Amino acid sequence: MLEQEADQFISSMPIKDLVNAIDAGSDGAPKDRVHVANGLPYRDFVTVGLLIKHLRIRNTTDFPTLGQPRIVQDLPRRHI
């Protein structure tokens, strides 16, 4: 079994599943936290926001970016 020590972890799995996976380990998770985690509803959609100084991505496909204003700049089209 792999064991990792850290001050913080980031997990993309649902909290309910994460806590139950920890609970299945040798020490188990605290029972009050297992109870709370098992009561959490699942969601179909998660929104994640990132705060960055500069967005440096470009559309390099032959399909134009939709929307006004454009979030992603289109590179000049290549003429073949």
N, C-alpha and C positions, 0 to 999 in steps of 0.2 A: 504494500500500500504506500502511495506517495503522500508525504506530509509536507505542507508548505507553511511557513510562518511569515506573517506580514501584519502591518497595522491596519491595512484596508485591502479589500478585494472588490473587484467589479465582476458581476455575473450577468449574463444575458438570459439565463433561464428564469422561469417564474419563481418568485420567492417561496411559494408553497413547495415546489419540487426541490429547491435548493435546501430548505430547512429539513425536509424529509430525507434527503440524501445525507445530510450531516447527521441526522438522528439515527440513520442506519449504521453509522460508524461506531467505533469501539467505545468512545465516551458518550456519544449521543448528544443531542441538542437539549437545552433546558425545556422541560415539559410545557411551561407557560408559553414559550415562544413557538413551540410546535403547535399548540392549540390555536394561537393567534394566526399563525401562517396558514393552517388548514382552513381557517374561516375566510381567507382572502379570496375574492372572486377573480376569475381570469378575465383578461381583456383581450380583444382581438387586435388591437392597434396600439402601438406605442409611439409617441412623438419624442424625439431627442433633439435638443437644441445645442448647437455648438457656437461659442463666441470666439471668433477669430479676427485677427487684425486685417488680413487681406485674403480675398478669395482669388486664387490664381488658377482657376480651371478654365478651359476653353473647349468649345464644341468642335471636335475634329472630324465629325461625321459629315456626310453629305446631306443630312436632314437639318433644316433650320430649327433653331430654338424657338419655342412658342412663348407667348406672354409679352406683356408690355408693362413695365420695362423688363427687358430680358435680364435674367439673373446670371445666366452663363453666356458669355460673348461667343458669337460664331466667328470662326476663322474665315478669311476670304475663301470663297469656293474655288476649287481646282477645276480648271477647264481641261478636259481630256480630248 
